[in-house]
């Protein structure tokens, strides 16, 4: 898909997951897209845990994910993004591991969309339970989790249609200033 | 450009900037791509300041940007991404404004690449001086800045070629675990 199309069609679709198997080749393409993101001073502090084991997914859903994320138990794959903050920059109290992981995660979400797969970034997670379930070391922080699956519908476009029609985004005039804070064009 | 191609060809190219005018329409396409990113609880805490005023760019370069970023004085446009942390989630000490702004920034970098334009995310910035120059309120934090320009060379591909050939990224095996931390496939 064309890049601007993919950016436009990416949506969070946890209610549209199919249990259908996702090919390893596609999972690796998505992880490779994440790997190619930039990061401040090339820290590459991102780490991913790909969960395909059904029992582990059930543990995550029952113990770590919030109730409104229980629908992702259908997903054949859950990807967890995390990082060790000390592998990355902190500048004036800004912990750049959160920034850098997100650059990689956005690449991942777009690559999945391009491949016709469904994602839904989730932050509503009990970090302690998640780290216990996946044996993540104390010093590593959870950042975000997403299911990865084929859409329940025939195509990504069909699956995303309703959600995209309800998308709410601020107007550019609320988000963008010109030459100085608060200045409109 | 195809999405996976764009992800693969995006590079940080501050030494390849042309002073050539960048059309307003292209700048707005790039900002619109940023606007369409997801954010935790749809916070959309990202704010962008687009600097086209030559004198303001000179002030940023001489006062706020680190010396190794002085080359961006050539750029006709500098985009600053910032956010008010209190407009966004903090979960277990993780300040998600940094995460959410980065999702939008990655869309912006990819949209620019797709349009044949050059970017280079920079974090080496004196935040106080930058905020003074752009009259950014105290409570708003600087996250990242990037020049936006046409490539000095005839095409994006020519401009990026050398940099891409020298790209260093960790192997997927260092970055990805399967079903639990530390487990390989």
Interface residues (C-beta under 8 A of the other chain):
Chain A: X1 X2 X3 X4 X6 X7 X8 X10 X12 X28 X29 X31 X32 X33 X34 X35 X36 X37 X38 X40 X41 X42 X44 X46 X47 X48 X49 X50 X51 X52 X53 X56 X89 X91 X92 X94 X95 X96 X98 X99 X100 X101 X102 X103 X105 X106 X107 X109 X110 X111 X113 X114 X121 X123 X127 X134 X135 X136 X137 X140 X141 X143 X144 X168 X169 X170 X172 X175 X176 X177 X178 X179 X180 X181 X182
Chain B: X1 X2 X3 X4 X6 X7 X8 X10 X12 X28 X29 X31 X32 X33 X34 X35 X36 X37 X38 X40 X41 X42 X44 X46 X47 X48 X49 X50 X51 X52 X53 X56 X89 X91 X92 X94 X95 X96 X98 X99 X100 X101 X102 X103 X105 X106 X107 X109 X110 X111 X113 X114 X121 X123 X127 X134 X135 X136 X137 X140 X141 X143 X144 X168 X169 X170 X172 X175 X176 X177 X178 X179 X180 X181 X182
